[in-house]
Amino acid sequence: MRFWSAPTGLFPYSFDEVVSVFWDRYPNSFAKHIVSEDVLERKVTENTIVTKKLIVKQGSSFLKRVPRWLSRMTEIRTVPVIEESIYDRRTRTLTTYTRNVSHNELFAMHERCIYRPNLDSLSVPMTDLMRSVYIYINCGRMSGVYEKVMLMGFKKSVSS
């Protein structure tokens, strides 16, 4: 099992801009790994919008590089994930929780992102992103290696 928190990211856009783009992320030409996105549930209250989506992604790129004889995980081509997002107008935060909902006997990957206005930047509005991930893989003796590779891929995606 691996847990990692990324250094706080900074978007050179206002919080309102980041949130409005978040709602309309897919489809787009930069996210070719997304097969589909469906809203399962949405609740709107006085100060919050809570949304639950089913997003189908193509399998992890590192799995495609693993020799077939090494792992049954190489057969995974798509991974459906649930993304739950909570936009809170009062606290000015957008929190997302994303987790896989299939292949749970083989692996679990849970990600949390918290977006909020950057309070240090007074001249130009900016948005902070705090991100963490939990990874667990159940593949016998190779589990630790797979977890390390999966975490490296996640770190690379965060930094790019």
Backbone hydrogen bonds, N-H to C=O, Kabsch-Sander energy under -0.5 kcal/mol:
donor,donor_aa,acceptor,acceptor_aa,energy
2,R,135,I,-2.9
4,W,133,V,-2.4
6,A,131,R,-2.8
9,G,129,L,-3.3
11,F,127,T,-3.1
13,Y,11,F,-1.1
18,V,14,S,-2.3
19,V,15,F,-2.7
20,S,16,D,-2.2
21,V,17,E,-2.1
22,F,18,V,-2.1
23,W,19,V,-1.4
24,D,21,V,-1.3
25,R,22,F,-1.1
31,A,28,N,-1.5
34,I,31,A,-1.6
35,V,33,H,-0.6
35,V,56,V,-3.3
36,S,56,V,-1.3
38,D,54,L,-2.5
40,L,38,D,-0.6
40,L,52,K,-2.9
41,E,52,K,-1.7
43,K,50,V,-2.8
45,T,43,K,-0.5
45,T,48,T,-2.8
49,I,87,Y,-1.9
50,V,43,K,-2.8
51,T,49,I,-0.5
51,T,85,S,-2.4
52,K,41,E,-2.8
53,K,83,E,-2.7
54,L,38,D,-3.0
55,I,53,K,-0.6
55,I,81,V,-2.8
56,V,36,S,-2.3
57,K,55,I,-0.6
57,K,79,V,-2.2
58,Q,33,H,-2.9
59,G,77,R,-3.7
63,L,60,S,-0.8
64,K,60,S,-0.8
64,K,61,S,-0.5
65,R,61,S,-0.6
65,R,62,F,-0.9
66,V,62,F,-0.6
66,V,63,L,-0.6
70,L,67,P,-1.6
71,S,67,P,-0.8
71,S,68,R,-0.6
74,T,71,S,-1.0
75,E,72,R,-1.3
76,I,73,M,-1.7
79,V,57,K,-3.1
81,V,55,I,-3.1
82,I,99,R,-2.7
83,E,53,K,-2.4
83,E,81,V,-0.5
84,E,82,I,-0.5
84,E,97,Y,-3.1
85,S,51,T,-2.7
85,S,83,E,-0.5
86,I,95,T,-2.8
87,Y,49,I,-2.7
88,D,86,I,-0.6
88,D,93,T,-3.0
89,R,47,N,-3.2
89,R,87,Y,-0.6
90,R,47,N,-0.5
92,R,88,D,-1.2
93,T,88,D,-1.5
94,L,115,Y,-2.1
95,T,86,I,-2.4
96,T,113,C,-2.8
97,Y,84,E,-2.8
98,T,111,E,-2.6
99,R,82,I,-2.0
100,N,109,M,-1.1
101,V,80,P,-2.3
102,S,80,P,-0.6
106,L,103,H,-1.7
107,F,103,H,-2.6
108,A,136,Y,-2.9
110,H,134,Y,-2.5
111,E,98,T,-3.0
112,R,132,S,-2.6
113,C,96,T,-2.2
114,I,130,M,-2.6
115,Y,94,L,-3.2
116,R,128,D,-1.8
118,N,126,M,-2.8
119,L,117,P,-0.6
122,L,120,D,-1.0
127,T,11,F,-2.1
128,D,116,R,-3.2
129,L,9,G,-2.2
130,M,114,I,-2.5
131,R,129,L,-0.5
132,S,112,R,-2.4
133,V,4,W,-2.6
134,Y,110,H,-2.6
135,I,2,R,-2.9
136,Y,108,A,-2.7
138,N,106,L,-3.7
139,C,137,I,-0.7
142,M,139,C,-1.4
143,S,140,G,-1.7
146,Y,142,M,-2.6
147,E,143,S,-2.9
148,K,144,G,-2.1
149,V,145,V,-2.5
150,M,146,Y,-3.0
151,L,147,E,-2.5
152,M,148,K,-2.3
153,G,149,V,-2.2
154,F,150,M,-2.1
155,K,151,L,-2.9
156,K,152,M,-2.3
157,S,153,G,-2.1
158,V,154,F,-1.9
159,S,155,K,-2.0
160,S,156,K,-1.1
